[in-house]
Amino acid sequence: MNFSSMKVGSRIGLGFGIVIVLILLLAGIGIVQINKANSMLSQINDINAKQQRYAINFRGSVHDRATIYTFPPF
């Protein structure tokens, strides 16, 4: 069937159908990309949180030791 021989209503329906398919395709791609970004950010956040916790603990123990050795009891 030739596109020019189709009725106007059929052409409009075909056009809307194509637009809807493209919208669904873009929405699907967007959801996949958002999920990838979410998993990458979660992994980065978990790693950084662990390193930050180690740094805070290290700073605290250095401070405790410095306080003990700097100020002896009288």
N, CA, C and O of each residue as an XYZ file, in Angstrom:
296
protein
N       0.853     -1.174      0.000
C       0.000      0.000      0.000
C       0.897      1.235      0.000
O       1.851      1.317      0.774
N       0.595      2.172     -0.851
C       1.344      3.405     -0.999
C       0.872      4.419      0.042
O      -0.318      4.503      0.346
N       1.828      5.194      0.588
C       1.482      6.168      1.619
C       0.556      7.242      1.073
O      -0.356      7.689      1.768
N       0.783      7.654     -0.160
C      -0.056      8.719     -0.728
C      -1.472      8.237     -1.040
O      -2.388      9.051     -1.162
N      -1.658      6.938     -1.169
C      -3.001      6.425     -1.448
C      -3.805      6.159     -0.178
O      -4.978      5.793     -0.254
N      -3.187      6.339      0.988
C      -3.899      6.122      2.250
C      -4.828      7.304      2.524
O      -4.594      8.423      2.068
N      -5.884      7.022      3.281
C      -6.795      8.089      3.668
C      -6.127      8.959      4.724
O      -5.151      8.548      5.352
N      -6.655     10.156      4.915
C      -6.075     11.108      5.858
C      -6.108     10.548      7.279
O      -5.128     10.670      8.013
N      -7.204      9.948      7.665
C      -7.324      9.376      9.004
C      -6.299      8.268      9.238
O      -5.746      8.153     10.332
N      -6.050      7.471      8.234
C      -5.058      6.402      8.363
C      -3.655      6.973      8.497
O      -2.851      6.468      9.281
N      -3.355      8.018      7.742
C      -2.032      8.662      7.839
C      -1.824      9.270      9.225
O      -0.759      9.121      9.824
N      -2.848      9.953      9.724
C      -2.749     10.560     11.054
C      -2.575      9.472     12.115
O      -1.749      9.606     13.018
N      -3.350      8.404     12.002
C      -3.226      7.297     12.957
C      -1.843      6.660     12.901
O      -1.261      6.344     13.939
N      -1.321      6.473     11.710
C       0.018      5.914     11.553
C       1.069      6.853     12.153
O       2.011      6.401     12.804
N       0.906      8.148     11.935
C       1.835      9.133     12.497
C       1.812      9.122     14.014
O       2.867      9.123     14.648
N       0.626      9.113     14.606
C       0.517      9.052     16.065
C       1.088      7.744     16.606
O       1.726      7.731     17.659
N       0.864      6.661     15.897
C       1.422      5.373     16.321
C       2.940      5.401     16.344
O       3.565      4.899     17.279
N       3.532      5.992     15.308
C       4.992      6.099     15.252
C       5.505      6.980     16.384
O       6.518      6.659     17.005
N       4.821      8.081     16.658
C       5.236      8.977     17.746
C       5.155      8.257     19.086
O       6.056      8.391     19.914
N       4.100      7.505     19.306
C       3.951      6.775     20.571
C       5.050      5.725     20.718
O       5.609      5.564     21.803
N       5.362      5.015     19.641
C       6.440      4.024     19.699
C       7.768      4.694     20.018
O       8.546      4.164     20.811
N       8.043      5.849     19.414
C       9.285      6.571     19.694
C       9.338      7.058     21.140
O      10.391      6.998     21.775
N       8.223      7.534     21.658
C       8.171      7.983     23.051
C       8.452      6.811     23.992
O       9.221      6.951     24.943
N       7.837      5.665     23.734
C       8.074      4.489     24.576
C       9.521      4.022     24.483
O      10.104      3.608     25.484
N      10.097      4.085     23.303
C      11.490      3.702     23.117
C      12.415      4.630     23.899
O      13.327      4.169     24.585
N      12.183      5.929     23.796
C      13.000      6.889     24.540
C      12.818      6.740     26.050
O      13.783      6.863     26.804
N      11.606      6.480     26.488
C      11.362      6.279     27.917
C      12.100      5.037     28.410
O      12.682      5.056     29.494
N      12.083      3.976     27.641
C      12.801      2.755     28.013
C      14.300      2.984     28.101
O      14.946      2.539     29.049
N      14.856      3.681     27.110
C      16.284      3.993     27.134
C      16.611      4.866     28.341
O      17.629      4.653     29.000
N      15.767      5.837     28.634
C      15.988      6.706     29.780
C      15.972      5.942     31.093
O      16.801      6.195     31.968
N      15.045      5.019     31.239
C      14.961      4.224     32.472
C      16.210      3.370     32.639
O      16.743      3.261     33.743
N      16.677      2.766     31.559
C      17.894      1.942     31.631
C      19.090      2.801     32.028
O      19.887      2.395     32.874
N      19.223      3.973     31.433
C      20.358      4.842     31.743
C      20.290      5.356     33.177
O      21.320      5.454     33.844
N      19.107      5.681     33.656
C      18.956      6.133     35.046
C      19.344      5.019     36.009
O      20.000      5.277     37.018
N      18.947      3.787     35.711
C      19.311      2.666     36.574
C      20.815      2.439     36.588
O      21.383      2.127     37.635
N      21.472      2.591     35.432
C      22.931      2.466     35.386
C      23.585      3.544     36.234
O      24.490      3.257     37.017
N      23.133      4.777     36.082
C      23.700      5.886     36.853
C      23.461      5.677     38.343
O      24.341      5.965     39.154
N      22.298      5.188     38.710
C      21.973      4.946     40.115
C      22.897      3.892     40.709
O      23.393      4.063     41.823
N      23.134      2.811     39.985
C      24.011      1.767     40.518
C      25.450      2.251     40.618
O      26.154      1.907     41.568
N      25.897      3.049     39.645
C      27.257      3.586     39.706
C      27.402      4.552     40.879
O      28.403      4.509     41.594
N      26.424      5.412     41.080
C      26.490      6.359     42.199
C      26.393      5.654     43.546
O      27.037      6.070     44.509
N      25.609      4.611     43.623
C      25.516      3.844     44.869
C      26.854      3.202     45.196
O      27.288      3.209     46.349
N      27.506      2.648     44.185
C      28.806      2.031     44.401
C      29.844      3.072     44.821
O      30.627      2.835     45.741
N      29.851      4.211     44.154
C      30.784      5.280     44.508
C      30.508      5.765     45.929
O      31.436      5.979     46.708
N      29.255      5.935     46.253
C      28.890      6.405     47.586
C      29.308      5.409     48.662
O      29.805      5.809     49.715
N      29.114      4.129     48.413
C      29.496      3.118     49.394
C      31.001      3.112     49.623
O      31.457      3.031     50.763
N      31.772      3.197     48.545
C      33.237      3.212     48.654
C      33.697      4.467     49.373
O      34.529      4.392     50.278
N      33.168      5.620     48.984
C      33.581      6.874     49.607
C      33.174      6.937     51.068
O      33.919      7.465     51.894
N      32.016      6.413     51.398
C      31.569      6.420     52.794
C      32.501      5.566     53.647
O      32.820      5.939     54.776
N      32.937      4.433     53.125
C      33.839      3.570     53.869
C      35.187      4.266     54.075
O      35.736      4.233     55.176
N      35.720      4.891     53.030
C      37.002      5.596     53.153
C      36.876      6.783     54.108
O      37.790      7.051     54.888
N      35.764      7.482     54.052
C      35.558      8.607     54.954
C      35.480      8.120     56.404
O      36.026      8.763     57.300
N      34.820      7.013     56.636
C      34.725      6.459     57.983
C      36.112      6.062     58.493
O      36.427      6.297     59.659
N      36.939      5.466     57.638
C      38.303      5.122     58.027
C      39.104      6.378     58.360
O      39.847      6.392     59.341
N      38.965      7.422     57.562
C      39.705      8.662     57.803
C      39.278      9.304     59.120
O      40.121      9.799     59.869
N      37.999      9.300     59.403
C      37.510      9.883     60.662
C      38.023      9.083     61.854
O      38.443      9.662     62.855
N      37.991      7.761     61.752
C      38.504      6.923     62.835
C      40.005      7.138     63.033
O      40.490      7.209     64.163
N      40.731      7.241     61.921
C      42.172      7.471     61.998
C      42.465      8.818     62.649
O      43.339      8.917     63.510
N      41.743      9.844     62.241
C      41.933     11.167     62.827
C      41.641     11.151     64.330
O      42.364     11.765     65.115
N      40.593     10.454     64.716
C      40.252     10.364     66.131
C      41.322      9.654     66.942
O      41.659     10.097     68.040
N      41.862      8.556     66.416
C      42.894      7.841     67.164
C      44.195      8.636     67.210
O      44.905      8.584     68.214
N      44.523      9.368     66.151
C      45.706     10.232     66.174
C      45.514     11.331     67.207
O      46.440     11.650     67.952
N      44.334     11.904     67.259
C      44.057     12.953     68.239
C      44.164     12.408     69.665
O      44.734     13.059     70.540
N      43.617     11.221     69.895
C      43.674     10.621     71.229
C      45.117     10.367     71.647
O      45.499     10.655     72.781
N      45.914      9.830     70.735
C      47.311      9.545     71.067
C      48.104     10.825     71.273
O      48.954     10.892     72.161
N      47.835     11.835     70.468
C      48.538     13.110     70.628
C      48.184     13.747     71.963
O      49.044     14.347     72.609
N      46.947     13.624     72.379
C      46.522     14.192     73.652
C      47.175     13.452     74.814
O      47.571     14.072     75.801
N      47.287     12.159     74.703
C      47.887     11.357     75.770
C      49.371     11.690     75.910
O      49.859     11.878     77.024
N      50.082     11.764     74.810
C      51.534     11.965     74.867
C      51.935     13.428     75.048
O      53.052     13.701     75.487
N      51.066     14.362     74.725
C      51.407     15.769     74.829
C      51.179     16.301     76.241
O      51.963     17.113     76.734
N      50.138     15.858     76.876
C      49.774     16.374     78.185
C      49.848     15.265     79.228
O      48.842     14.612     79.507
N      51.032     15.043     79.809
C      51.109     13.977     80.826
C      50.395     14.401     82.105
O      50.355     15.587     82.430
N      49.843     13.457     82.816
C      49.160     13.801     84.080
C      50.172     14.245     85.136
O      51.308     13.771     85.150
N      49.765     15.137     86.001
C      50.634     15.645     87.078
C      50.305     14.979     88.378
O      50.927     15.275     89.398
